[in-house]
Amino acid sequence: GIVHELNQPATFVIVSHTNLAHLLGELERELGGLEGAAAARSRELCSQAGRIAADATTEMQRLRQLARSVRDYARPAQGSAASVDINELVSTACAVARHELGACASVTLRLGARSRVTCDPVTVIQVVVNLVVNAADAVAARAGGDRGLRITTRDHGDHAELDVDDDGAGIAPAIADRISEPFFTTKRDHGSGLGLWLCASIVRGLGGRIHFESEPGTGT
């Protein structure tokens, strides 16, 4: 619903700016036959206004594309498996989660995998976004320290490995076996408890495996 409400006015503004740029171009051409300082100044103003309209159109197109990306992320297509570069998926996921990454003093990408993997890229991006957001939340919950996040990809023959390593608060041993349970969360104010469960479901559905190693107060 939010995506729809964003797309409608964005489309209207894009069309309006396009028409405005066209009209300004016509006005500038009409002024082209006139002489004098006033006419020259008017042509200059028309040209500036045209560039502003073009820039505004570009930014609204970015907004509309972002809205479409959010829609695709929230409602992934089914049966869209493809051979993809896992490193590209990681980069896309980090772009989607860039706001949440603000809590990290550093985000290091060590993208060493070269083999391609067959998967639905949107669902794998969901996995990476969930892992990265959880890691960033853990980093934010820890006072002091390195407060960094590292994402690594590696080749292992017939499969690729993705490692998300944070300097966060760590996982308490008492709950370590429950973090992938649906609706289990330690984020009482904003967590649904479905993120890591979704990650595990997607990875296992791809024939892969997922596991966590953590040391309280040091990271995961």
Backbone as numpy.savetxt, mean C-alpha at the origin, in Angstrom:
# Nx Ny Nz CAx CAy CAz Cx Cy Cz
-18.31 0.79 -0.35 -19.13 2.00 -0.35 -18.28 3.25 -0.35
-17.19 3.24 0.45 -16.29 4.40 0.49 -15.63 4.60 -0.87
-15.20 3.49 -1.49 -14.57 3.58 -2.81 -15.52 4.19 -3.82
-16.79 3.76 -3.78 -17.79 4.31 -4.71 -17.97 5.81 -4.48
-18.05 6.21 -3.21 -18.26 7.63 -2.89 -17.05 8.47 -3.28
-15.86 7.89 -3.29 -14.67 8.61 -3.74 -14.60 8.70 -5.25
-14.97 7.61 -5.91 -14.85 7.57 -7.37 -15.79 8.55 -8.07
-17.01 8.69 -7.55 -17.98 9.54 -8.23 -17.53 11.00 -8.30
-17.20 11.66 -7.17 -16.75 13.05 -7.29 -15.40 13.17 -7.98
-14.53 12.16 -7.83 -13.23 12.21 -8.50 -13.42 12.24 -10.01
-14.31 11.41 -10.51 -14.59 11.39 -11.95 -15.15 12.74 -12.41
-16.07 13.30 -11.61 -16.66 14.61 -11.97 -15.58 15.68 -12.03
-14.69 15.71 -11.05 -13.63 16.72 -11.01 -12.68 16.54 -12.19
-12.35 15.29 -12.52 -11.45 15.04 -13.66 -12.06 15.55 -14.96
-13.34 15.26 -15.18 -14.02 15.75 -16.39 -14.08 17.27 -16.40
-14.38 17.87 -15.24 -14.47 19.33 -15.16 -13.12 19.98 -15.43
-12.06 19.43 -14.86 -10.73 19.99 -15.10 -10.31 19.83 -16.56
-10.67 18.72 -17.16 -10.35 18.51 -18.58 -11.06 19.54 -19.44
-12.33 19.78 -19.17 -13.09 20.79 -19.90 -12.51 22.18 -19.66
-12.13 22.45 -18.40 -11.55 23.76 -18.07 -10.25 23.99 -18.84
-9.40 22.96 -18.89 -8.14 23.08 -19.62 -8.39 23.34 -21.11
-9.43 22.67 -21.66 -9.78 22.88 -23.07 -10.22 24.32 -23.31
-11.08 24.85 -22.44 -11.56 26.22 -22.58 -10.44 27.23 -22.43
-9.53 26.98 -21.49 -8.39 27.88 -21.32 -7.50 27.87 -22.55
-7.35 26.70 -23.17 -6.57 26.62 -24.39 -7.20 27.42 -25.51
-8.53 27.33 -25.63 -9.22 28.12 -26.64 -9.07 29.61 -26.37
-9.19 30.02 -25.11 -9.05 31.43 -24.76 -7.65 31.93 -25.07
-6.66 31.10 -24.78 -5.28 31.49 -25.06 -5.06 31.68 -26.55
-5.69 30.81 -27.36 -5.56 30.96 -28.82 -6.27 32.22 -29.30
-7.43 32.55 -28.72 -8.15 33.78 -29.08 -7.31 35.01 -28.78
-6.60 34.95 -27.66 -5.76 36.08 -27.27 -4.49 36.17 -28.10
-4.19 35.08 -28.81 -2.95 35.05 -29.58 -2.90 36.10 -30.66
-4.05 36.54 -31.18 -4.07 37.55 -32.24 -4.00 38.96 -31.73
-4.02 39.14 -30.42 -3.99 40.48 -29.84 -2.57 40.86 -29.44
-2.31 42.15 -29.42 -1.00 42.65 -29.05 -1.12 43.50 -27.81
0.02 43.78 -27.21 0.04 44.64 -26.04 0.33 43.87 -24.77
0.70 44.61 -23.73 1.08 44.00 -22.47 -0.08 43.26 -21.82
-1.28 43.84 -21.93 -2.45 43.21 -21.29 -2.75 41.86 -21.93
-2.68 41.80 -23.26 -2.94 40.55 -23.96 -1.88 39.50 -23.62
-0.63 39.93 -23.57 0.46 39.01 -23.24 0.28 38.46 -21.83
-0.10 39.36 -20.91 -0.32 38.92 -19.53 -1.49 37.94 -19.44
-2.53 38.21 -20.21 -3.70 37.32 -20.21 -3.34 35.95 -20.74
-2.54 35.90 -21.79 -2.10 34.61 -22.34 -1.27 33.84 -21.31
-0.41 34.56 -20.60 0.43 33.92 -19.58 -0.44 33.34 -18.46
-1.46 34.09 -18.03 -2.35 33.61 -16.97 -3.15 32.38 -17.42
-3.60 32.40 -18.67 -4.33 31.24 -19.21 -3.43 30.01 -19.22
-2.17 30.20 -19.62 -1.23 29.08 -19.67 -0.99 28.53 -18.27
-0.82 29.41 -17.28 -0.61 28.97 -15.91 -1.82 28.22 -15.38
-3.01 28.77 -15.65 -4.24 28.12 -15.19 -4.41 26.75 -15.84
-4.02 26.64 -17.10 -4.10 25.36 -17.79 -3.21 24.32 -17.15
-2.00 24.73 -16.76 -1.08 23.80 -16.10 -1.61 23.37 -14.74
-2.22 24.32 -14.02 -2.81 23.99 -12.72 -3.94 22.97 -12.89
-4.78 23.18 -13.90 -5.88 22.24 -14.15 -5.34 20.87 -14.52
-4.27 20.83 -15.31 -3.69 19.55 -15.71 -3.10 18.83 -14.50
-2.42 19.58 -13.62 -1.84 18.98 -12.42 -2.95 18.45 -11.51
-4.03 19.21 -11.39 -5.14 18.78 -10.54 -5.78 17.51 -11.10
-5.88 17.42 -12.42 -6.42 16.23 -13.05 -5.56 15.01 -12.72
-4.24 15.18 -12.82 -3.32 14.08 -12.52 -3.49 13.61 -11.08
-3.60 14.54 -10.13 -3.74 14.17 -8.73 -5.07 13.47 -8.46
-6.14 13.91 -9.13 -7.43 13.25 -8.95 -7.41 11.85 -9.55
-6.67 11.67 -10.64 -6.51 10.33 -11.20 -5.76 9.43 -10.23
-4.78 9.99 -9.53 -4.07 9.21 -8.51 -5.02 8.81 -7.39
-5.88 9.74 -6.99 -6.86 9.43 -5.94 -7.79 8.31 -6.38
-8.25 8.39 -7.62 -9.16 7.36 -8.13 -8.47 6.01 -8.22
-7.19 6.00 -8.63 -6.45 4.75 -8.70 -6.22 4.17 -7.32
-5.95 5.04 -6.34 -5.78 4.58 -4.96 -7.07 3.94 -4.46
-8.21 4.57 -4.76 -9.49 4.01 -4.34 -9.71 2.64 -4.96
-9.34 2.48 -6.23 -9.49 1.19 -6.88 -8.57 0.15 -6.25
-7.35 0.58 -5.87 -6.42 -0.34 -5.23 -6.96 -0.82 -3.89
-7.59 0.10 -3.13 -8.19 -0.27 -1.85 -9.32 -1.27 -2.08
-10.12 -1.03 -3.12 -11.22 -1.95 -3.44 -10.68 -3.34 -3.76
-9.64 -3.39 -4.60 -9.07 -4.68 -4.99 -8.43 -5.39 -3.79
-7.82 -4.60 -2.90 -7.20 -5.18 -1.71 -8.25 -5.77 -0.77
-9.38 -5.05 -0.63 -10.42 -5.48 0.31 -11.29 -6.60 -0.26
-11.38 -6.67 -1.59 -12.25 -7.67 -2.21 -11.50 -8.34 -3.35
-10.53 -9.18 -3.03 -9.69 -9.77 -4.07 -10.47 -10.67 -5.01
-10.01 -10.69 -6.25 -10.64 -11.56 -7.25 -10.27 -13.01 -6.97
-11.14 -13.91 -7.36 -10.88 -15.33 -7.16 -10.36 -15.95 -8.45
-9.50 -16.95 -8.30 -9.03 -17.68 -9.46 -8.13 -16.87 -10.37
-7.40 -15.91 -9.81 -6.56 -15.06 -10.64 -5.08 -15.35 -10.42
-4.74 -16.62 -10.30 -3.35 -17.00 -10.06 -2.50 -16.63 -11.27
-1.28 -16.18 -10.97 -0.36 -15.79 -12.03 1.06 -16.00 -11.53
2.00 -16.04 -12.47 3.40 -16.13 -12.12 3.90 -14.72 -11.83
4.33 -14.48 -10.60 4.66 -13.11 -10.18 6.02 -13.06 -9.50
6.55 -11.86 -9.45 7.81 -11.59 -8.75 7.47 -11.26 -7.30
7.89 -12.09 -6.36 7.57 -11.88 -4.96 8.12 -10.55 -4.45
9.23 -10.11 -5.03 9.81 -8.83 -4.60 8.89 -7.66 -4.96
8.25 -7.74 -6.11 7.31 -6.69 -6.51 6.11 -6.65 -5.57
5.66 -7.83 -5.13 4.53 -7.88 -4.21 4.90 -7.24 -2.87
6.12 -7.48 -2.41 6.58 -6.89 -1.16 6.62 -5.37 -1.28
7.14 -4.86 -2.39 7.23 -3.42 -2.60 5.84 -2.79 -2.63
4.89 -3.47 -3.29 3.53 -2.96 -3.35 2.89 -2.93 -1.96
3.10 -4.01 -1.20 2.54 -4.09 0.15 3.09 -2.98 1.03
4.38 -2.69 0.91 4.97 -1.61 1.71 4.39 -0.26 1.33
4.08 -0.08 0.05 3.45 1.17 -0.38 2.05 1.30 0.20
1.30 0.19 0.23 -0.04 0.21 0.81 0.02 0.53 2.30
1.04 0.00 2.98 1.12 0.13 4.45 2.04 1.26 4.89
2.39 2.16 3.97 3.42 3.16 4.30 3.03 4.05 5.48
1.75 4.32 5.66 1.33 5.16 6.79 1.64 4.47 8.12
1.34 3.18 8.21 1.59 2.43 9.44 3.08 2.26 9.72
3.90 2.34 8.68 5.34 2.15 8.86 6.01 3.36 9.51
5.26 4.42 9.74 5.83 5.63 10.33 6.39 5.41 11.72
5.92 4.37 12.42 6.41 4.10 13.78 7.82 3.51 13.77
8.26 3.02 12.60 9.57 2.37 12.51 10.65 3.40 12.17
11.75 3.35 12.93 12.85 4.26 12.64 13.51 3.91 11.31
13.46 2.64 10.95 14.03 2.21 9.67 13.26 1.02 9.13
13.13 0.97 7.81 12.51 -0.16 7.12 13.50 -0.62 6.05
14.04 -1.82 6.22 15.07 -2.32 5.31 14.51 -3.46 4.47
14.63 -3.35 3.16 14.21 -4.41 2.25 15.43 -5.16 1.74
15.45 -6.45 1.98 16.53 -7.31 1.48 15.91 -8.33 0.54
15.65 -7.89 -0.67 14.88 -8.69 -1.61 15.81 -9.51 -2.50
16.15 -10.71 -2.02 17.12 -11.53 -2.72 16.53 -12.60 -3.61
15.20 -12.85 -3.47 14.59 -13.91 -4.28 14.59 -13.53 -5.76
14.89 -14.48 -6.61 14.87 -14.23 -8.06 13.85 -15.11 -8.78
13.43 -16.20 -8.15 12.45 -17.08 -8.79 11.06 -16.46 -8.70
10.21 -16.79 -9.66 8.84 -16.31 -9.65 7.96 -17.36 -8.97
6.87 -16.91 -8.38 5.97 -17.83 -7.68 4.58 -17.71 -8.31
3.84 -18.81 -8.27 2.49 -18.83 -8.82 1.49 -18.65 -7.69
0.72 -17.58 -7.76 -0.24 -17.27 -6.69 -1.20 -16.19 -7.18
-2.22 -15.92 -6.36 -3.05 -14.74 -6.59 -2.31 -13.57 -5.95
-1.77 -12.65 -6.74 -0.92 -11.60 -6.17 -1.63 -10.74 -5.13
-2.92 -10.49 -5.31 -3.64 -9.62 -4.37 -3.68 -10.26 -2.99
-3.94 -11.57 -2.93 -4.02 -12.21 -1.62 -2.65 -12.27 -0.95
-1.58 -12.44 -1.72 -0.25 -12.44 -1.13 0.10 -11.04 -0.62
-0.31 -10.02 -1.34 -0.12 -8.65 -0.85 -0.85 -8.47 0.47
-2.05 -9.06 0.59 -2.78 -9.01 1.86 -1.95 -9.61 2.99
-1.31 -10.74 2.71 -0.47 -11.39 3.73 0.64 -10.46 4.17
1.36 -9.90 3.20 2.50 -9.05 3.53 2.05 -7.80 4.27
0.94 -7.19 3.83 0.43 -6.00 4.52 0.10 -6.32 5.97
-0.59 -7.44 6.20 -0.95 -7.81 7.57 0.30 -8.04 8.43
1.28 -8.73 7.88 2.50 -8.99 8.64 3.26 -7.70 8.94
3.34 -6.84 7.94 4.07 -5.58 8.12 3.36 -4.67 9.12
2.04 -4.59 9.04 1.29 -3.75 9.97 1.42 -4.27 11.39
1.34 -5.59 11.56 1.53 -6.18 12.89 2.93 -5.88 13.43
3.92 -5.98 12.56 5.29 -5.70 12.98 5.45 -4.24 13.38
4.87 -3.34 12.58 4.95 -1.90 12.90 4.25 -1.59 14.22
3.12 -2.24 14.46 2.41 -2.05 15.74 3.27 -2.52 16.91
3.97 -3.64 16.71 4.83 -4.17 17.77 6.00 -3.23 18.04
6.54 -2.65 16.99 7.63 -1.69 17.14 7.14 -0.46 17.90
5.93 0.00 17.57 5.37 1.18 18.23 5.12 0.92 19.72
4.88 -0.35 20.07 4.57 -0.69 21.45 5.82 -0.83 22.32
6.97 -0.74 21.71 8.22 -0.89 22.46 8.90 0.46 22.64
9.29 0.76 23.84 9.98 2.02 24.12 11.48 1.85 23.91
12.08 2.77 23.18 13.51 2.73 22.96 13.94 1.61 22.05
15.24 1.33 22.04 15.75 0.27 21.19 15.93 0.71 19.75
16.25 -0.27 18.89 16.50 0.03 17.48 15.24 0.44 16.74
14.11 -0.17 17.09 12.81 0.16 16.49 12.84 0.08 14.96
13.39 -0.99 14.45 13.49 -1.17 13.02 12.66 -2.34 12.52
12.56 -2.44 11.20 11.80 -3.51 10.55 12.57 -3.93 9.31
12.71 -5.25 9.13 13.43 -5.77 7.98 12.57 -6.81 7.25
12.54 -6.71 5.95 11.78 -7.66 5.13 12.76 -8.32 4.15
12.81 -9.63 4.20 13.79 -10.37 3.40 13.09 -11.43 2.55
13.54 -11.59 1.31 13.06 -12.69 0.47 14.26 -13.53 0.04
14.04 -14.85 -0.05 15.11 -15.77 -0.44 14.54 -16.87 -1.33
15.41 -17.43 -2.16 15.04 -18.59 -2.97 15.41 -19.87 -2.24
14.53 -20.88 -2.34 14.81 -22.19 -1.76 14.37 -23.26 -2.75
15.01 -23.29 -3.89 14.69 -24.30 -4.89 13.30 -24.09 -5.47
12.34 -24.93 -5.03 11.01 -24.88 -5.63 10.06 -23.92 -4.90
10.56 -23.15 -3.95 9.69 -22.20 -3.26 10.50 -20.97 -2.80
9.78 -19.93 -2.47 10.41 -18.69 -1.99 10.07 -18.50 -0.51
10.97 -17.84 0.19 10.78 -17.55 1.61 10.64 -16.04 1.80
9.70 -15.65 2.62 9.50 -14.24 2.98 9.64 -14.13 4.49
10.53 -13.24 4.93 10.80 -13.09 6.36 10.55 -11.64 6.76
9.67 -11.43 7.74 9.40 -10.10 8.30 9.94 -10.10 9.72
10.95 -9.30 9.95 11.68 -9.30 11.22 11.61 -7.91 11.85
11.08 -7.81 13.08 10.92 -6.50 13.71 11.65 -6.42 15.04
11.90 -5.19 15.48 12.50 -4.92 16.78 11.42 -4.51 17.78
10.29 -5.18 17.70 9.15 -4.81 18.51 9.15 -5.40 19.90
7.98 -5.37 20.52 7.83 -5.81 21.91 7.91 -7.32 22.07
7.76 -8.05 20.98 7.80 -9.51 21.07 6.47 -10.09 21.50
6.39 -11.42 21.41 5.15 -12.14 21.74 5.36 -12.88 23.06
4.48 -12.66 24.00 4.59 -13.33 25.29 4.41 -14.84 25.10
5.24 -15.66 25.76 5.14 -17.13 25.59 3.74 -17.67 25.88
3.02 -17.03 26.80 1.70 -17.53 27.18 0.69 -17.46 26.05
0.91 -16.58 25.07 -0.05 -16.44 23.98 0.54 -16.84 22.63
1.78 -17.31 22.61 2.46 -17.60 21.34 1.69 -18.60 20.48
1.03 -19.56 21.13 0.31 -20.59 20.38 -1.07 -20.12 19.92
-1.48 -18.92 20.31 -2.83 -18.46 20.00 -2.87 -17.34 18.97
-1.73 -16.83 18.55 -1.74 -15.61 17.74 -2.40 -15.80 16.38
-2.50 -17.05 15.90 -3.16 -17.29 14.60 -4.61 -17.73 14.76
-5.12 -17.73 15.98 -6.52 -18.07 16.20 -7.41 -16.93 15.71
-8.54 -17.26 15.07 -9.45 -16.19 14.66 -10.02 -15.45 15.86
-10.05 -14.13 15.78 -10.62 -13.23 16.79 -9.77 -13.09 18.05
-8.60 -13.72 18.09 -7.71 -13.50 19.23 -6.83 -12.29 18.94
-6.84 -11.31 19.83 -6.04 -10.10 19.61 -5.59 -9.52 20.94
-4.43 -8.88 20.90 -3.96 -8.12 22.06 -4.17 -6.62 21.85
-4.69 -6.26 20.66 -4.93 -4.84 20.34 -6.39 -4.52 20.65
-6.67 -4.30 21.89 -8.06 -4.16 22.31 -8.75 -2.95 21.70
-7.99 -1.92 21.35 -8.62 -0.70 20.84 -8.88 -0.73 19.34
-8.07 -1.49 18.57 -8.27 -1.44 17.12 -8.04 -2.77 16.41
-7.84 -3.85 17.13 -7.59 -5.12 16.47 -8.83 -5.98 16.35
-8.94 -6.69 15.21 -10.08 -7.59 15.00 -9.71 -9.04 15.32
-8.40 -9.34 15.38 -7.98 -10.70 15.62 -8.08 -11.60 14.40
-8.21 -10.99 13.22 -8.36 -11.79 12.00 -7.14 -11.70 11.08
-6.25 -10.74 11.32 -5.13 -10.51 10.41 -4.21 -11.70 10.27
-3.67 -12.20 11.38 -2.73 -13.32 11.31 -3.43 -14.62 10.95
-4.68 -14.76 11.38 -5.46 -15.93 10.97 -5.64 -15.94 9.46
-5.93 -14.77 8.88 -6.07 -14.65 7.43 -4.76 -14.98 6.74
-3.65 -14.47 7.28 -2.33 -14.77 6.71 -2.09 -16.27 6.66
-2.33 -16.93 7.80 -2.09 -18.37 7.87 -2.98 -19.13 6.89
-4.24 -18.71 6.77 -5.17 -19.39 5.86 -4.72 -19.25 4.41
-4.30 -18.06 4.02 -3.87 -17.83 2.64 -2.60 -18.62 2.33
-1.62 -18.54 3.22 -0.34 -19.23 2.98 -0.55 -20.74 2.88
-1.33 -21.30 3.78 -1.57 -22.75 3.74 -2.36 -23.13 2.50
-3.27 -22.25 2.08 -4.03 -22.50 0.86 -3.14 -22.53 -0.37
-1.99 -21.86 -0.31 -1.03 -21.87 -1.41 -0.06 -23.04 -1.32
-0.25 -23.88 -0.30 0.66 -25.00 -0.12 1.92 -24.63 0.64
1.91 -23.47 1.28 3.08 -23.03 2.02 2.90 -23.22 3.51
3.82 -22.69 4.28 3.69 -22.76 5.74 4.13 -21.42 6.33
3.63 -21.13 7.51 3.94 -19.87 8.18 4.23 -20.16 9.64
5.24 -19.53 10.18 5.52 -19.70 11.60 6.17 -18.44 12.16
6.15 -18.32 13.48 6.65 -17.14 14.15 7.70 -17.53 15.18
8.76 -16.73 15.24 9.78 -16.89 16.27 9.89 -15.54 16.98
9.81 -15.55 18.30 9.77 -14.29 19.02 10.51 -14.37 20.34
11.07 -13.22 20.75 11.68 -13.07 22.06 11.12 -11.81 22.69
10.36 -11.94 23.78 9.74 -10.78 24.41 10.77 -9.68 24.71
10.42 -8.46 24.34 11.29 -7.32 24.56 12.36 -7.14 23.52
12.46 -8.07 22.58 13.50 -7.99 21.54 12.94 -7.91 20.13
11.91 -8.73 19.85 11.33 -8.68 18.52 10.77 -10.01 18.07
10.23 -10.01 16.87 9.58 -11.20 16.31 10.05 -11.40 14.87
